[in-house]
């Protein structure tokens, strides 16, 4: 397998990326061969698309300011991360871990490197379409059948250093299914799938570098890959977070609500009006969705003897259970609070009695909302299993 780096002029917003690659190949005396795979850096793709943002033009919202303080980020960049991500999982000082389109990305794929001072480069708008456009242009120019991969660099959990990851492919089958093949001792492989596209990007990263090399594209020749026919599925497969051995093992925790239970939130909000809270003035509404589709809503009820008070969540659970319900899908809880209101410990214990996987939507009357499962809110909760041998 051979790799040839393509050095180009500095890619700027609005540039024709395919043309820049062709000019770089001509200067280097490089020609495409049948079956070559071209790996293109995502930063070059995003820049050519115009995805370079001047941070001085970004106004951060309250949520961005709060998360920026929590994770030691520029609030303006945090605003862009929120806009670019489907879910914010958490983070450490300087880095926020997000999910976008089913994949993990640090900082929503937003990058400082290879951006002018005071600017950032956004994640490509549609890396699959960009890969297809570059492939079409280069195949027309060369008369050769090739594949194109848009790649980026990532870190592995608990490992120092970056490796390559494919964001999109065109003309290349990204994952090879090795199930059914046998190992050295004749045992059949049961779950192995080869991340061919990711491995090729890792190889290209060695040539591209991470700094001022000015090599946004690499030709890989002789790679043991299968080129895809037009119309063949070239989408890079992903898996749900709960099935990922890393995230699923560590649990996902609360993350931004993305829809699906709006009616439940509305009924919980309406229930707030029925709250009896003469002592604290803190009114809460809850709505519990049974598996059969019926919704049970309730509000908090305070008492002069504070121990006799009952939270909205437990009131809704008691209401549903008294009607014979035992299986629940989701619970929404809403209050007029600064942040989305979260169930107290005893409410979490009451809820987990009926299942770890019950979704809990935590919201406020301002429209902010987060979602988690009961098991995520109360890890290793005390349940009926503890009474059994």
Secondary structure as UniProt FT lines:
FT   STRAND          2..6
FT   TURN            13..14
FT   HELIX           17..28
FT   TURN            34..35
FT   STRAND          37..41
FT   HELIX           42..48
FT   TURN            49..50
FT   STRAND          52..54
FT   HELIX           55..57
FT   HELIX           62..71
FT   HELIX           75..84
FT   STRAND          87..92
FT   TURN            93..94
FT   STRAND          95..100
FT   TURN            101..102
FT   STRAND          103..106
FT   HELIX           107..109
FT   TURN            113..114
FT   TURN            117..118
FT   STRAND          119..121
FT   HELIX           127..142
FT   STRAND          147..155
FT   TURN            157..158
FT   STRAND          162..170
FT   STRAND          176..177
FT   TURN            179..180
FT   TURN            184..185
FT   STRAND          193..194
FT   HELIX           196..208
FT   STRAND          217..221
FT   TURN            230..231
FT   HELIX           241..243
FT   TURN            245..246
FT   HELIX           247..250
FT   STRAND          255..256
FT   HELIX           262..271
FT   HELIX           272..274
FT   TURN            278..280
FT   STRAND          284..290
FT   TURN            291..292
FT   STRAND          295..299
FT   HELIX           306..308
FT   HELIX           312..322
FT   TURN            323..324
FT   STRAND          328..335
FT   HELIX           345..352
FT   TURN            353..354
FT   TURN            356..357
FT   STRAND          359..364
FT   TURN            365..366
FT   STRAND          369..373
FT   HELIX           374..377
FT   TURN            379..380
FT   HELIX           384..387
//
